Every structure is written in C-alpha cells, then in structure tokens.
Amino acid sequence: MLRFVLALLILALSPAPVGAEPWFQKVGAPSQVQLKNDVLAKLSELIHVHEANKRLFAPWISLGDMKKFRARIEQPAVRVDVDPKLGASASYTDRDQTIHVARAPAKFFRSMTFNRGASMLLWHEAIHAISHGHQTGAISPARPFKSAPKSLATSDGTLKTGGEPLGPIESVSPAGPQRELAHANEAIDHLYINWAESCMQGTEALAQLEDKMVPLGKAPPPPDVAEYTRRRWKRFVEACNSTHGSQVPDAGEREELERMIGFRVDPAEVLGNYLKAGWPAEYFSAGLTDAQAWSLFPTPAQLGVGGLTETRRKTSLGSLSVTYIKAWSAGAQGRQLSIHLTFYGSPLFSGASFGSTLESLGVNVTHLSGVGERAYILHRGPRDADFLVARFWNATIMISDTVVRGSLEEGNITTHPRAPNPNFAKLVFDNLEALGAPPVVPGLITRPPKTE
C-alpha cells in the first residue's frame, strides 16, 4: 500500500511531457486537441469569410494561409489555456508558448473588430505564436524578418522595446524566454499585425461596395450609387495605407509578412482585377477635370527644365481618348522636352492602343522594368528622337527629349536625341496612383459599342 501511495506521489510531482495532457486535468474539460481544433476552426472561419460570402475580390486577397497557422498551433509545445480571469480576450506568452483565452475558443464570434470575444483577437495572438516559432527555430526559417523596422531602431542601430534599448537585434539570442527579447519580438510583430488589422477591416468597405455594385451589373452606375461606391473604395484604400500602430510597413516588409503567414491585401491588384473583369471605372473614381489632369505632370524642378518655356495643349480622338501635352522649350535652339499623357475610357482601350503604338513608333525596343504596367524605349535611328512609352491603368504616356543645335539662317539645324528619363514617367504614374483609381474622363466610351 505504501509503495502504491509513493508511486502516486511521484506521478503527481513529475512534470508532464511537453504537449501532453496533464493527468490531473479537470474532468469534462476540453482536451488540448479539442481546444486547438476550435482555435483553428475560428481562424479558418475568419480567414475565409469573403470566400464563404462569395465576394468577387476573395481570390485577389489573402487574410492568411491556414497551413501556416495549423503547422504552428498543432506543434506539441504550443498550448491553449482557457482562463476566465484573463484581463484580455486573448494573449500569447513566449515563456510557455501558450495562447491564453478568456473563454472557450468555440465561443469566439467571427468579427474583424477589437470587441471582447472577436475572432480577430485569436488571429492576432496566433501570429505572435507563429512569429515566436520562427524566432526560436521551431519553424523554418529561424527569423521571419530581415531586420527590425526603422521606427523601432535607435540612432546606434539598437532596438527599442519601450524601455532601454537592446543590443543589435541580430545579436539577441532567441533561445531563452528573456523579458527583453519577448518585448523586442512583440514590438516587431505589431508593426506587421497592426497594419494587417487595418487592411482586414478595410475589406468590409469593399464588401459594402460589392453589395451595391454587383446587383446592377457592368453598366455604368447611377450617380448616387457611384458616389456611394467611390466612398467605399476610398475607405478601403485608406485602410490599406494606414495602421493601428505607429508605422506602415514598406513593400519589402509586407512581402515578409506574406511569407510568414500568407497575408496579402493590395488595392492595386484588387482594382486591376475588377477592371479586367469589365467593371466600370465609375464605381471607383470620379470624373477627371482638366486641372487635375495637368497636376499629374511632374513639376519643372523635378524635370530640370527651369528657365524653359512651357506650353500646354489638349487634343482628343473622338470619344476614344483625350491627350494632355506639356512641352518645355529653350526656343529655336536648345533642349526640347515633351510629355504626352493620354487617357482612355477603360484599361481595355489603353492596352489595345499601347500595342499599336509599339508597332508604329520603332523597330528596336528596350524593355523597362518598374515603370507602370508596361514600359519601353523605342529607338528610331541615330538622328531621330527616342521615345519612352509606358502604360498604367487607363493611361499611356509618351516622352521625347532632344537638343536642337545650329542656325536656322545658316541652314545647319541638327537634332541630338537625349535618353528619355524613366523617372519622369514614374512621377506621373505615382501621381495617378495617388488618385486611388483610374480617373474617369467625361465623354469617353468605357466599353466597345455593341454590334448588331
């Protein structure tokens, strides 16, 4: 009998293997397997909410990759603990790799809010768990982020954690549960999570846009509907350019987040797919005024044409396109720079026109990357001006840059081509993208006319 009692005592005092169910677990309490399954079910419900609601934009975004969430949460070292006395709805602690919840995970409701019991809070803490797995080497690669965000770094390259700076982030060992390291990792996580939360909430505005747009089909919308959908689109874009924290991740940091949890929300990608599917630009953008069109051009200082004479001209090709032309000249001699910015009623027309421009303006073509959607330098000959042509959304641009030398009286005028500067086109497209959607130019047709 004494041996039996001693055996029970030894069993009671022995720690359970990592990830194992404790033998003293409360009768009727859910197992770790059940708790983890409930957490994963709630995460899947949130991540796939737009697919479930059959939203058009669902295939064009990703609120997370369930394979990545599942791989981490199902690791034996990760636990889920239900604590009704927890001050928050959910939290994650590095020291014991535990997701703490104030109620059973199955009772969390699907919501992209910060309300108590919202499933987005589970999603938030699960990202901490995934990040911690990378930091400790439990998930490959050993560190998910290339570097600490600039806003979290001090002038000497060390990392802020809200208290005294740590050493360089690369020198901090991720092996132990140090309080400072936990704060450092959490600070880095929140740069990404706070932005992703803002994007997630922005997708609700996109859903509201579709509620108005889809029932009306692909005809141009009535003015009141267009005004509503444009406000919703603007709200979505603003949410994706905002954060609940102090800094919006740059493009490289967003790619790191996508690699870590599969999150991707890009307004440009979403808009491009709407337009490719034939949805009118009027749902996303208001009419473009002449003043707005001229403001899209770079400033003289940006172009380096200070002191040159500027001229403006506007032409149209019926109801197909409108072209705004700015030129800067030193007179009969000297530099001659011109920029043609042409708008079409839809990306379909700008794409078709762009293709014909390539065929007509040059034989030798040099492809340019990082300028709009497509860009080329067209080489016409040693004495002829090269053209830079590029396309973005429903606009195309053509730039030529030359220097005229000689005397008209003496009849020895010569033209010397200068290489068009791709940055000039990028400046125009950056200004265009800042509008949030392809501008609608009044009077232009937005779709091919119906044939009988």
HELIX and SHEET records of a PDB file:
HELIX    1   1 LEU A    2  LEU A   13  1                                  12    
HELIX    2   2 GLN A   32  ILE A   47  1                                  16    
HELIX    3   3 VAL A   49  ALA A   52  1                                   4    
HELIX    4   4 ALA A   58  TRP A   60  5                                   3    
HELIX    5   5 MET A   66  ILE A   73  1                                   8    
HELIX    6   6 PRO A  105  LYS A  107  5                                   3    
HELIX    7   7 SER A  119  THR A  136  1                                  18    
HELIX    8   8 LYS A  150  LEU A  152  5                                   3    
HELIX    9   9 ILE A  169  SER A  171  5                                   3    
HELIX   10  10 ARG A  179  MET A  213  1                                  35    
HELIX   11  11 VAL A  214  LEU A  216  5                                   3    
HELIX   12  12 PRO A  223  CYS A  240  1                                  18    
HELIX   13  13 ALA A  251  ILE A  261  1                                  11    
HELIX   14  14 PRO A  267  LYS A  276  1                                  10    
HELIX   15  15 ALA A  281  TYR A  283  5                                   3    
HELIX   16  16 ASP A  290  SER A  295  1                                   6    
HELIX   17  17 PRO A  300  LEU A  303  1                                   4    
HELIX   18  18 PRO A  347  LEU A  361  1                                  15    
HELIX   19  19 PRO A  422  GLU A  433  1                                  12    
SHEET    1   A 2 SER A  62  LEU A  63  0                                        
SHEET    2   A 2 PHE A 263  ARG A 264 -1                                        
SHEET    1   B 3 ARG A  79  VAL A  82  0                                        
SHEET    2   B 3 THR A  98  VAL A 101  1                                        
SHEET    3   B 3 ALA A  90  THR A  93 -1                                        
SHEET    1   C 7 THR A 309  LEU A 317  0                                        
SHEET    2   C 7 SER A 321  SER A 329 -1                                        
SHEET    3   C 7 GLY A 334  TYR A 344 -1                                        
SHEET    4   C 7 ALA A 395  ARG A 405 -1                                        
SHEET    5   C 7 PHE A 387  PHE A 392 -1                                        
SHEET    6   C 7 ARG A 374  HIS A 379 -1                                        
SHEET    7   C 7 ASN A 364  HIS A 367 -1                                        
SHEET    1   D 5 THR A 309  LEU A 317  0                                        
SHEET    2   D 5 SER A 321  SER A 329 -1                                        
SHEET    3   D 5 GLY A 334  TYR A 344 -1                                        
SHEET    4   D 5 ALA A 395  ARG A 405 -1                                        
SHEET    5   D 5 THR A 414  PRO A 417 -1                                        
END                                                                             
